[in-house]
């Protein structure tokens, strides 16, 4: 910690104790009470400071003054702590500030040669001491005198960073005579208020027990051959990532442990927290509050394995506890398991733009890493030259100073070319493998350029042959001259197998933009195409387009949200083994299927469905699953089925409720069609109507006619005959008939006009009109007589209720109607 830092945040808080902090004001009140009992000149000053702290204020900074230092509080007030003054009113001296810089004591920023040695547990051992002849520092065994610019003036207060815990400082105060020194240990931060684990991913410990297998016992890797019965252990992560609040709290010396909800400690050992900033300093204060906590396991027993089984739901959730005071939420768990052995390995030295690369610059070193998800199951590995793949590999390795240490390769400044290695691996299960032909390129970093094409659009489809995107490379090749293209044709190589795909999308639940650096399971491969976009190009000169072939049904990737980006690497060979690397960036979207395609995945039974209405005849319920069929690979999801309140829903069945009416169409919605790899899409709402069949139909098409109005004296009337058809000879012009469902005429002796009634809301309503009178004559003929002279043509609807005798003697009721146009009475 340097002076500038301490001056800025020293005493970040002297706070009253509260839940989630490590600091109790009572502890400091007791210390200060002891000082008050012994000091003369500073009693009031310390008491005032104590009161402010008790009221909730905390120390924001300490500033040296002419005869001590000024403590500035969070409430805006300040308190000056002074020491002894010189004779005759001589000016006093600034207080000294002792901090630790890079592990060494420093006075007011002036670094000494004495290392700061923590003295935990040793009562009364001072670390910084002021004597009449100067400053003395504890070096771990004795006090060592140091020479610094700041004089050790008797009676002037000073303070130091606590070497045992940089979250605290120790204040040294004297009475008015410069004697009776007292010390108070005070916090320089507000105390730890909160600790949170940033990843909810479980910690996995993989293990096996070494056997007497000959190959295993002959293992020559860096870790050596494990003895029979020893545990072979690897970890999914080497540390926990946590964040503390306040972010200037130093977690490096805080006792930490993982516990379950019963406060039982997990069987792992947590190391000291390390500030996550890429650099380790002694104070280790993280500017952003981030720390990594290494962990390991010392012992594995059957009981531990059972308690922390890989079976989800069987193992306890764990929280991180700091100094038995502050606890995180239960964000993680511990899994201890024996994994399956690994069948294959792939390696890389570094990734650029998420693309694996096996290049080492001459004169430098590189370390092979496992490419893929099984890196955490590699127990040990080492390299040898692959002389079977390349006979001169060993000789070249000597020529170019190539040496290996585990998976690390070093080389001389004259190293060049690509050389093959054999990677010898030992996984955590004890399986030994040799991966041959792992090439490493020894060359300077290639020149690079990036060409970004316009965003491409693809609409998802169930047609497998169309699950691809054809990208025109004209924008890439058009930048080349004719000569450049000739050289490209000769020297370029598209590394399609190393293509990285990333994805940026909007999380619909949070509205935030999210990024997936590596998308797997979307692209099955790439095809170099000719200009027609269909024919494969077998040589560079014919390449004009690029086919991106998606995996069947697009795998499990997200559709309709966000932009995917494929980065195609092109290597162009140059002189003296140099290479130019180009990256073709292809952003593309994959939209959800069109509505037309979605609706083509299912079909309603055409015998009952038309114009958005599914009609059910002579029934009060319908099983929709019997009315909707789907294509192969598609299914209907009825989980969200909803219908109008007049209908009840049970699974896939709709039933008329007590208030439902026949011949009324009711809304149905909530169905989804599932296809395209299990993706679900909403089906449009439709209607269901329940209708009753008609055994007999009254045909009134020829029954309507016109009649001149008139009164009883006029006696204007006409007749509607019951007949199968018109007969001019018999005078049958206006007629009606009853037919059965097959269209056959029903004889008049089977038909009876019960009355002139209409069915309204389930009840008969008798016809009434003052314009006409209707009567029934023999053989079911209807006589209509005018009753009143009128001056405006008026239509009158005449309802008719009939009964038809069935073959079994029962009667069926039929309702019908016809219209009489009553004409205006002639006037002059």
FENVEN-V296797 format. One record per backbone hydrogen bond with DSSP energy under -0.5 kcal/mol. NH is the residue of the N-H (numbers start at 1). CO is the residue of the C=O. If there is no record, write none. Layout:
nh=NH co=CO
nh=NH co=CO
This chain:
nh=6 co=2
nh=7 co=3
nh=8 co=4
nh=9 co=5
nh=10 co=6
nh=12 co=9
nh=12 co=188
nh=15 co=13
nh=21 co=18
nh=25 co=23
nh=27 co=24
nh=28 co=24
nh=29 co=25
nh=30 co=26
nh=31 co=27
nh=32 co=28
nh=33 co=29
nh=34 co=30
nh=35 co=31
nh=36 co=32
nh=37 co=33
nh=38 co=34
nh=38 co=35
nh=39 co=35
nh=43 co=40
nh=46 co=42
nh=47 co=43
nh=48 co=44
nh=49 co=45
nh=50 co=46
nh=51 co=47
nh=52 co=48
nh=53 co=49
nh=54 co=50
nh=55 co=51
nh=56 co=53
nh=57 co=52
nh=60 co=72
nh=61 co=72
nh=63 co=70
nh=65 co=68
nh=68 co=65
nh=69 co=81
nh=70 co=63
nh=71 co=79
nh=72 co=61
nh=72 co=70
nh=73 co=77
nh=74 co=58
nh=76 co=73
nh=79 co=71
nh=81 co=69
nh=81 co=79
nh=82 co=80
nh=83 co=67
nh=86 co=90
nh=89 co=86
nh=90 co=87
nh=95 co=68
nh=96 co=157
nh=98 co=96
nh=98 co=159
nh=99 co=97
nh=99 co=106
nh=101 co=99
nh=101 co=104
nh=102 co=100
nh=104 co=101
nh=105 co=114
nh=106 co=99
nh=107 co=110
nh=108 co=97
nh=108 co=106
nh=110 co=107
nh=111 co=109
nh=112 co=105
nh=115 co=113
nh=116 co=103
nh=117 co=115
nh=117 co=138
nh=118 co=116
nh=122 co=119
nh=123 co=121
nh=125 co=122
nh=126 co=124
nh=129 co=136
nh=131 co=129
nh=131 co=134
nh=134 co=131
nh=135 co=146
nh=136 co=129
nh=137 co=144
nh=138 co=127
nh=139 co=137
nh=139 co=142
nh=144 co=137
nh=146 co=135
nh=148 co=146
nh=151 co=149
nh=153 co=151
nh=156 co=153
nh=158 co=172
nh=159 co=96
nh=160 co=170
nh=161 co=98
nh=162 co=168
nh=163 co=161
nh=165 co=162
nh=168 co=165
nh=169 co=186
nh=170 co=160
nh=171 co=169
nh=171 co=184
nh=172 co=158
nh=173 co=171
nh=173 co=182
nh=175 co=179
nh=178 co=175
nh=182 co=173
nh=184 co=171
nh=186 co=169
nh=186 co=184
nh=188 co=167
nh=189 co=167
nh=193 co=245
nh=194 co=245
nh=196 co=243
nh=198 co=241
nh=199 co=241
nh=203 co=333
nh=204 co=202
nh=205 co=335
nh=206 co=204
nh=206 co=234
nh=207 co=337
nh=208 co=232
nh=210 co=208
nh=210 co=230
nh=217 co=213
nh=218 co=214
nh=219 co=216
nh=222 co=381
nh=224 co=221
nh=229 co=210
nh=230 co=227
nh=232 co=208
nh=233 co=231
nh=234 co=206
nh=236 co=204
nh=240 co=293
nh=242 co=240
nh=242 co=291
nh=243 co=196
nh=244 co=289
nh=245 co=194
nh=249 co=246
nh=251 co=249
nh=254 co=251
nh=257 co=321
nh=259 co=319
nh=260 co=264
nh=263 co=260
nh=266 co=258
nh=268 co=266
nh=269 co=296
nh=270 co=268
nh=271 co=294
nh=273 co=251
nh=274 co=292
nh=276 co=290
nh=277 co=275
nh=281 co=279
nh=286 co=284
nh=289 co=247
nh=289 co=286
nh=291 co=242
nh=292 co=274
nh=293 co=240
nh=294 co=272
nh=294 co=292
nh=295 co=238
nh=296 co=269
nh=305 co=301
nh=306 co=302
nh=307 co=303
nh=308 co=304
nh=309 co=306
nh=312 co=310
nh=314 co=311
nh=315 co=311
nh=316 co=307
nh=318 co=332
nh=319 co=259
nh=321 co=257
nh=321 co=319
nh=322 co=326
nh=323 co=255
nh=323 co=321
nh=325 co=322
nh=326 co=322
nh=328 co=320
nh=331 co=329
nh=332 co=318
nh=334 co=316
nh=335 co=203
nh=336 co=308
nh=337 co=205
nh=337 co=335
nh=339 co=337
nh=348 co=369
nh=349 co=357
nh=350 co=357
nh=352 co=355
nh=355 co=352
nh=356 co=354
nh=357 co=350
nh=360 co=441
nh=363 co=412
nh=364 co=361
nh=366 co=409
nh=368 co=407
nh=369 co=348
nh=371 co=346
nh=372 co=370
nh=375 co=372
nh=377 co=374
nh=378 co=375
nh=379 co=377
nh=379 co=426
nh=380 co=426
nh=382 co=424
nh=383 co=406
nh=384 co=422
nh=386 co=420
nh=387 co=385
nh=390 co=386
nh=393 co=390
nh=396 co=392
nh=397 co=393
nh=398 co=394
nh=399 co=395
nh=400 co=396
nh=401 co=398
nh=402 co=397
nh=403 co=401
nh=403 co=410
nh=405 co=408
nh=407 co=405
nh=408 co=405
nh=409 co=366
nh=410 co=403
nh=411 co=364
nh=412 co=400
nh=415 co=412
nh=417 co=442
nh=419 co=440
nh=421 co=438
nh=422 co=384
nh=423 co=421
nh=423 co=435
nh=424 co=382
nh=424 co=422
nh=425 co=423
nh=425 co=433
nh=426 co=380
nh=427 co=431
nh=428 co=377
nh=430 co=427
nh=433 co=425
nh=435 co=423
nh=436 co=434
nh=438 co=421
nh=439 co=437
nh=440 co=419
nh=441 co=358
nh=442 co=417
nh=443 co=360
nh=443 co=441
nh=447 co=579
nh=449 co=581
nh=451 co=583
nh=453 co=451
nh=453 co=585
nh=456 co=587
nh=458 co=589
nh=460 co=458
nh=460 co=591
nh=464 co=462
nh=466 co=463
nh=467 co=464
nh=468 co=466
nh=469 co=548
nh=471 co=469
nh=471 co=546
nh=472 co=470
nh=473 co=544
nh=476 co=473
nh=477 co=473
nh=478 co=474
nh=479 co=476
nh=480 co=477
nh=485 co=481
nh=486 co=482
nh=487 co=483
nh=488 co=484
nh=489 co=485
nh=490 co=486
nh=491 co=487
nh=492 co=488
nh=493 co=571
nh=495 co=493
nh=495 co=569
nh=496 co=494
nh=498 co=495
nh=499 co=496
nh=500 co=567
nh=502 co=565
nh=503 co=516
nh=504 co=563
nh=505 co=514
nh=507 co=505
nh=507 co=512
nh=508 co=506
nh=510 co=507
nh=511 co=507
nh=514 co=505
nh=516 co=503
nh=517 co=515
nh=519 co=501
nh=520 co=518
nh=524 co=522
nh=524 co=549
nh=525 co=549
nh=527 co=547
nh=529 co=545
nh=530 co=535
nh=533 co=530
nh=537 co=528
nh=538 co=536
nh=542 co=539
nh=543 co=540
nh=544 co=529
nh=545 co=529
nh=546 co=471
nh=547 co=527
nh=548 co=469
nh=548 co=546
nh=549 co=525
nh=549 co=547
nh=550 co=467
nh=550 co=548
nh=551 co=522
nh=554 co=551
nh=555 co=552
nh=557 co=554
nh=560 co=590
nh=563 co=504
nh=564 co=588
nh=565 co=502
nh=566 co=586
nh=567 co=500
nh=568 co=566
nh=568 co=584
nh=569 co=495
nh=569 co=567
nh=570 co=582
nh=571 co=493
nh=572 co=580
nh=573 co=491
nh=573 co=571
nh=574 co=578
nh=577 co=574
nh=578 co=575
nh=580 co=572
nh=581 co=447
nh=582 co=570
nh=582 co=580
nh=583 co=449
nh=584 co=568
nh=584 co=582
nh=585 co=451
nh=585 co=583
nh=586 co=566
nh=586 co=584
nh=587 co=585
nh=588 co=564
nh=589 co=456
nh=591 co=458
nh=598 co=594
nh=599 co=595
nh=600 co=596
nh=601 co=598
nh=602 co=599
nh=603 co=629
nh=605 co=627
nh=608 co=605
nh=609 co=605
nh=610 co=613
nh=613 co=610
nh=614 co=687
nh=615 co=608
nh=615 co=613
nh=616 co=689
nh=617 co=615
nh=618 co=691
nh=622 co=654
nh=624 co=622
nh=624 co=652
nh=626 co=623
nh=627 co=624
nh=628 co=624
nh=629 co=603
nh=631 co=601
nh=634 co=631
nh=635 co=674
nh=637 co=635
nh=637 co=672
nh=638 co=636
nh=640 co=670
nh=641 co=638
nh=642 co=669
nh=644 co=667
nh=647 co=644
nh=648 co=655
nh=650 co=653
nh=652 co=650
nh=653 co=650
nh=654 co=622
nh=655 co=648
nh=656 co=620
nh=657 co=646
nh=660 co=657
nh=663 co=690
nh=664 co=661
nh=666 co=688
nh=668 co=686
nh=669 co=642
nh=672 co=637
nh=673 co=681
nh=674 co=635
nh=674 co=672
nh=675 co=673
nh=675 co=679
nh=679 co=675
nh=681 co=673
nh=683 co=671
nh=686 co=668
nh=687 co=612
nh=688 co=666
nh=689 co=614
nh=690 co=664
nh=691 co=616
nh=695 co=693
nh=697 co=739
nh=699 co=697
nh=699 co=737
nh=700 co=698
nh=703 co=700
nh=704 co=700
nh=705 co=819
nh=707 co=821
nh=709 co=823
nh=710 co=788
nh=715 co=711
nh=717 co=715
nh=718 co=784
nh=720 co=782
nh=721 co=719
nh=721 co=734
nh=723 co=721
nh=723 co=736
nh=727 co=732
nh=731 co=728
nh=732 co=727
nh=733 co=731
nh=735 co=702
nh=735 co=733
nh=736 co=721
nh=737 co=699
nh=739 co=697
nh=740 co=744
nh=741 co=695
nh=743 co=740
nh=746 co=738
nh=747 co=745
nh=750 co=747
nh=751 co=748
nh=752 co=803
nh=754 co=752
nh=754 co=801
nh=755 co=801
nh=757 co=755
nh=758 co=765
nh=760 co=758
nh=760 co=763
nh=761 co=759
nh=763 co=760
nh=765 co=758
nh=767 co=756
nh=773 co=785
nh=775 co=783
nh=777 co=775
nh=777 co=781
nh=780 co=777
nh=781 co=778
nh=782 co=720
nh=783 co=775
nh=784 co=718
nh=785 co=773
nh=786 co=716
nh=787 co=771
nh=788 co=771
nh=794 co=822
nh=796 co=820
nh=798 co=796
nh=798 co=818
nh=799 co=797
nh=800 co=816
nh=801 co=755
nh=802 co=800
nh=802 co=814
nh=803 co=752
nh=804 co=812
nh=805 co=750
nh=806 co=804
nh=806 co=810
nh=809 co=806
nh=812 co=804
nh=814 co=802
nh=816 co=800
nh=818 co=798
nh=820 co=796
nh=821 co=705
nh=821 co=819
nh=822 co=794
nh=822 co=820
nh=823 co=707
nh=823 co=821
nh=825 co=790
